[in-house]
Amino acid sequence: MGQDTDLFDFVGLMSKRKNTFPRIVGRFVSGRPLDGIPRSNSTFLRPGTRPVNQPHRDRPSRWMALPGWQRAAWRIAGASQVVGQPYGWLTAPDLMLAVDAGAAAGGALYGANKAMEKVQTYQHDRQWLRPLHAVLTPVLGLTEDVRPRDYLRVPHDFQTNQDMRISVRLPVAFEGDKATKERVLDAIRTKLALQDIDVAWRLSGPRPTLIIAQAPRPPQTARWAESLELIIQAPESAPIIGLGQRGRIIAVDLDSESPHILLSMSSGGGKSVTARTIAAQILARGGQVVICDFKKVSHRWARGLPGVIYARSMEQIHDAIIMVADEGMRRFDMIEEDRDDEVAQLPRVLLIMEEMNATMSKLNRYWSKIKGKDDPKQSPAVEAFGDVLFMGRQARTHVLAIGQLMTARAMGGPEIRECFATRVLARYSMNAWRMLVPEVWPAPKASKKPGRVQLVQAGEAYETQVLFGTEAEIREFVLSARSQAVSTSQGITHQRERVDTVPETRIRVPAQAPPPGPPQLRLVHGEKRDPIPVDPNAPIGLRQAAFSGLVTLSDTPEKTLYILRAERNRDPEFPQPVAEGKGQEKLYLPSELIRWSRNRPIATG
Ligand SMILES: Nc1ncnc2c1ncn2[C@@H]1O[C@H](COP(=O)(O)OP(=O)(O)OP(=O)(O)O)[C@@H](O)[C@H]1O
């Protein structure tokens, strides 16, 4: 009925209009409809927002929504083309050719540009605006005819632009109770993959609006030396990974949050730097770090450091993993005997698995080569690795698994991957993100900045700038911290020369940190033997080291002595002499010689 009345009014209105030629010309140049009947509420300067005299429409057409001056401009330009083109071609065809060619090229360029913008806008709307609109519609009580762009402003570069502003025009009747505000913010955070945001509710006046800004991002760099105080004050169980938004400390508590950490980063993404940041803090507090690295050189910073075992060949890696699992089992036996307090004093053990996927396959292949007829089919090292993962917190044994893309199959099954409650990703593809942290979606944009990672824990992603220490800084930190722990707790007076290069006052090992004492982990190959058959603190010469069997680098003691002497001159990591014997023979600490020989790259020997 109402519609019939509107239609009647419209017909009546049409019949009232006088369409004389001067009037039509006047309407033409002023941008009004030629029949004189307005179709929208647009004026000469303002665009139209609703239809007028068009009962069948709920919004004006694009043409009718334009302000009058734009319609006039289009008409005059079109008319001058219609009149000017034939006249121009008749009087100056060469000039017209040039003008039209230029105009066509300009038009094509403009069209291509517009098309590109359209594609970007379409993608932006599909990925961000429409999903957000779908969640906000019921929360804000919006009607169905409200479109996302009517009230949402989300800049295209909102993920990367530090100064971006998102605005949400709220309904005039928005009451703004706490629960609704929280739901609106949750929807925005989730649907736009934002983490920490600054929020301003402007509810007064006729146009209530919510403004969202990006909270200060993590710092551009997080230098080790500048964060030393933070590192020292961090709890023993929670090594600092880096700094997050608003400069917050991002750490992982190995005892309460996540006993194991997974690093998934493509090449150059900062795997080694992140690993040494974590490992150095464990070493400094008396812990043990076992590095399984068949590439042999991923963690050169760790060569020869006390507390480090560097397994390079598959044989060593196989043994190292089993050794860590055995140590974990030993600790569980202690716990079973109610010796929890003693276990709590034992060094924390960190097993670093470099190139996890490839290492697992290699371990399987290695085992199938060496296993006997009656041996089990599955590699004991792969099985031991699973055991270490399931031991975790109570046994103070932790895994840092590193890889470029951690597929569940290559890791030994999805349940193995589930053991990593903390996952650190950098330079990831959407595919990698979906596979490793599907619970956090949509994925934040991956940063190209060195050391900028997303640390994901309990369904939350934390953008983090990883602490960056040079190899030398990290070594000095570890040596200095451990030498203090040793000298105060065990009375061993020998210290390496470089220990003094970090000011002593800056490094304090927390009182609760266990000193690097027994039980020391050791790699055992083949037949078991005592790795230190002589007094570890009584200096000996290289000849005695070779002939006593303390160090075995070849099949005969003579060849071992020859290698030792050659390496002394060649390898910067070779232990420093601590005393002189008869005939000015240089004497070395047996424990240092053993550690050097264990950590010595196989390739150089
Ligand atoms: N937290 C950081 N802060 C500043 N720069 C960093 C950081 N992490 C890594 N970088 C830079 O990136 C480079 C590569 O880092 P890193 O060697 O750790 O990567 P990677 O993933 O181990 O590389 P590859 O896969 O080649 O072994 C470093 O030499 C350093 O210049």
The ligand as an ORCA input file, in Angstrom:
! r2SCAN-3c Opt
* xyz 0 1
  N      67.955    -11.240     17.151
  C      68.657    -10.718     16.159
  N      68.949     -9.408     16.148
  C      69.661     -8.877     15.150
  N      70.128     -9.574     14.092
  C      69.871    -10.887     14.052
  C      69.134    -11.532     15.075
  N      69.022    -12.832     14.759
  C      69.676    -13.006     13.597
  N      70.178    -11.838     13.158
  C      70.950    -11.614     11.921
  O      70.628    -12.626     11.004
  C      71.789    -13.373     10.658
  C      71.426    -14.837     10.514
  O      71.113    -15.341     11.788
  P      71.335    -16.878     12.129
  O      72.695    -17.316     11.723
  O      70.940    -17.114     13.534
  O      70.271    -17.510     11.148
  P      70.043    -19.060     10.858
  O      68.581    -19.229     10.742
  O      70.725    -19.896     11.869
  O      70.739    -19.186      9.450
  P      71.140    -20.541      8.662
  O      69.845    -21.213      8.339
  O      71.819    -20.009      7.457
  O      72.004    -21.317      9.589
  C      72.768    -13.100     11.793
  O      74.097    -13.160     11.348
  C      72.421    -11.703     12.214
  O      73.099    -10.772     11.404
*
